[in-house]
Amino acid sequence: MPPGPRPSEPAASPATTAAAAPATAARADRARVRPATPADLPRIAELAAEHAAFEQAAPPAPDLAERLSALLCRPSGDAPDGGRPRVRLLVAESPSGEVVGYASCAPEFSTWEGRDYLHLDCLYLCADHRGRGVGELLMREVAAEARRLGLRQVQWQTPEWNEGAIRFYDRIGATGRPKLRYTLPVPG
């Protein structure tokens, strides 16, 4: 799989991406996907820096691991499931136990759909672990998380030049829509 997509505003049906067996069991001989723990956060911060470099973006905040820890340990009262942290972080482990990728997602609201969906913010795999089914394991687990939350759709975006990611998303049954992503800084 190409460098970790910052997923493209296509909408993938959890039924489409997760039609097969549970992610952790599907290819356990190659890798496994599990929820991130506080001990994983420094590694996730390293992977996020690799991801940002790949996308030619500014590097993450230097204290990213601490910021993520605060989000993972703080339940969101408005979360669809009532008490879990709003942000979900999943990690992909190699057979040796090395964290080689991650996916982060959170429930969001779509006005056009009139319902919540799961927004996949990041999905990234180390270059030497792409093309081995690990990305599919991560996507299946993201879809399973949407299903656990009672959400019927996963949405994300990826750069239009990330052809490998686009091929991967097309292969798993996602559909894309061209869009530009904007960011507006809000003065403190």
C-alpha positions as CSV (number, residue, x, y, z in Angstrom):
1,M,0.0,0.0,0.0
2,P,1.2,3.5,-0.6
3,P,2.3,5.8,2.1
4,G,-0.4,6.3,4.6
5,P,-3.2,8.2,3.2
6,R,-4.6,11.1,4.8
7,P,-7.7,9.6,3.8
8,S,-10.0,11.4,0.4
9,E,-13.5,12.4,1.2
10,P,-14.9,9.3,-0.2
11,A,-17.5,7.5,1.8
12,A,-16.9,3.9,2.4
13,S,-19.6,1.7,3.7
14,P,-18.5,-0.3,6.8
15,A,-20.3,-3.2,5.2
16,T,-18.1,-2.8,2.1
17,T,-14.8,-2.5,3.9
18,A,-15.5,-5.0,6.7
19,A,-17.4,-7.7,5.0
20,A,-14.8,-10.3,5.9
21,A,-13.7,-11.8,9.2
22,P,-12.6,-9.6,12.1
23,A,-9.4,-7.6,11.3
24,T,-7.3,-9.0,14.0
25,A,-8.0,-12.6,12.9
26,A,-8.0,-12.1,9.1
27,R,-4.2,-12.1,8.7
28,A,-2.9,-12.8,12.2
29,D,0.1,-14.6,10.6
30,R,1.2,-11.3,9.2
31,A,0.1,-8.6,11.5
32,R,-2.6,-7.7,14.0
33,V,-4.6,-4.5,14.7
34,R,-5.4,-3.4,18.2
35,P,-6.4,-0.3,20.1
36,A,-3.5,1.9,21.0
37,T,-2.3,2.1,24.6
38,P,-0.4,5.0,26.3
39,A,2.8,3.1,25.7
40,D,2.2,3.2,21.9
41,L,1.9,7.0,21.8
42,P,5.6,7.9,21.3
43,R,5.7,5.5,18.4
44,I,2.5,6.9,16.9
45,A,4.1,10.4,17.2
46,E,7.1,9.1,15.2
47,L,4.8,7.5,12.6
48,A,2.8,10.8,12.4
49,A,6.0,12.6,11.6
50,E,6.8,10.2,8.8
51,H,3.2,10.6,7.5
52,A,3.5,14.4,7.5
53,A,6.9,14.3,5.7
54,F,5.4,12.0,3.1
55,E,2.5,14.4,2.5
56,Q,5.0,17.3,2.5
57,A,3.2,18.9,5.4
58,A,4.4,20.6,8.5
59,P,5.6,18.2,11.2
60,P,3.3,17.4,14.0
61,A,3.5,19.3,17.3
62,P,6.6,18.3,19.3
63,D,4.3,17.2,22.2
64,L,2.0,15.1,20.0
65,A,2.3,12.0,22.3
66,E,1.2,14.0,25.3
67,R,-1.7,15.6,23.4
68,L,-2.9,12.2,22.2
69,S,-2.6,10.9,25.7
70,A,-4.9,13.6,27.0
71,L,-7.5,12.8,24.2
72,L,-7.4,9.1,24.8
73,C,-7.9,9.4,28.5
74,R,-10.7,12.0,28.3
75,P,-14.2,10.7,27.6
76,S,-16.4,12.8,25.5
77,G,-19.9,13.3,26.8
78,D,-21.3,13.9,23.4
79,A,-19.8,10.8,21.9
80,P,-22.4,8.5,20.3
81,D,-21.5,5.7,22.7
82,G,-21.7,8.1,25.8
83,G,-18.4,7.5,27.6
84,R,-15.5,6.3,25.5
85,P,-12.9,8.9,24.4
86,R,-14.0,10.7,21.2
87,V,-10.7,9.8,19.4
88,R,-10.1,6.2,18.5
89,L,-6.5,5.2,17.8
90,L,-5.6,1.8,16.4
91,V,-2.2,0.4,15.8
92,A,-1.0,-2.3,13.4
93,E,1.7,-4.6,14.8
94,S,4.1,-6.8,12.8
95,P,4.4,-10.4,13.8
96,S,7.3,-9.4,16.0
97,G,5.2,-6.9,17.9
98,E,6.6,-3.7,16.3
99,V,4.0,-0.9,15.7
100,V,4.2,-0.4,12.0
101,G,1.1,1.7,11.3
102,Y,-1.8,3.5,12.8
103,A,-5.3,4.8,12.1
104,S,-7.1,7.5,14.0
105,C,-10.8,8.2,13.8
106,A,-13.6,10.1,15.5
107,P,-17.3,10.4,15.2
108,E,-18.5,13.5,13.2
109,F,-21.8,14.8,11.9
110,S,-22.9,15.2,8.3
111,T,-25.5,17.8,7.6
112,W,-26.3,16.4,4.2
113,E,-26.8,12.9,5.5
114,G,-28.5,14.1,8.7
115,R,-26.5,11.7,10.8
116,D,-23.2,10.9,12.4
117,Y,-20.4,9.1,10.5
118,L,-16.9,8.0,11.5
119,H,-14.2,10.3,10.2
120,L,-10.9,8.5,9.5
121,D,-8.4,11.3,10.1
122,C,-5.2,9.4,9.4
123,L,-4.1,6.0,8.2
124,Y,-0.4,5.4,7.8
125,L,1.9,2.3,7.4
126,C,5.6,2.1,7.3
127,A,6.8,1.8,3.7
128,D,8.1,-1.8,4.2
129,H,4.8,-3.0,5.5
130,R,2.6,-1.8,2.6
131,G,1.2,-4.3,0.1
132,R,1.0,-7.0,2.8
133,G,-2.7,-6.6,3.8
134,V,-2.0,-4.5,6.9
135,G,-3.8,-1.5,5.5
136,E,-6.9,-3.7,4.8
137,L,-6.7,-4.9,8.4
138,L,-6.7,-1.4,9.7
139,M,-9.6,-0.4,7.4
140,R,-11.6,-3.4,8.5
141,E,-11.1,-2.5,12.2
142,V,-12.0,1.2,11.5
143,A,-15.2,-0.1,9.9
144,A,-15.8,-2.4,12.8
145,E,-15.4,0.6,15.2
146,A,-18.1,2.5,13.1
147,R,-20.4,-0.5,13.4
148,R,-19.8,-0.7,17.2
149,L,-20.8,3.0,17.4
150,G,-23.9,2.4,15.3
151,L,-22.6,4.5,12.5
152,R,-23.3,3.5,8.9
153,Q,-20.5,5.3,7.1
154,V,-16.7,6.0,7.2
155,Q,-15.4,9.1,5.4
156,W,-11.8,10.3,4.8
157,Q,-9.6,12.2,2.4
158,T,-6.3,11.6,0.7
159,P,-4.1,13.8,-1.5
160,E,-5.1,13.6,-5.2
161,W,-1.5,12.7,-6.0
162,N,-1.4,9.7,-3.7
163,E,-2.1,7.3,-6.4
164,G,-1.2,4.2,-4.4
165,A,-3.7,5.1,-1.7
166,I,-6.4,5.8,-4.3
167,R,-5.8,2.4,-5.9
168,F,-6.0,0.8,-2.4
169,Y,-9.3,2.6,-1.5
170,D,-10.8,1.8,-4.8
171,R,-9.9,-1.9,-4.4
172,I,-11.6,-2.1,-1.0
173,G,-14.8,-0.6,-2.4
174,A,-14.6,3.0,-1.4
175,T,-15.8,5.8,-3.7
176,G,-14.2,9.2,-4.0
177,R,-15.4,12.8,-4.7
178,P,-13.0,15.5,-5.6
179,K,-12.8,18.3,-3.0
180,L,-10.3,20.8,-1.6
181,R,-9.5,20.8,2.0
182,Y,-9.2,24.2,3.7
183,T,-7.8,25.2,7.1
184,L,-8.6,28.5,8.8
185,P,-6.4,29.5,11.7
186,V,-8.4,30.9,14.6
187,P,-6.5,33.6,16.5
188,G,-6.2,32.9,20.3
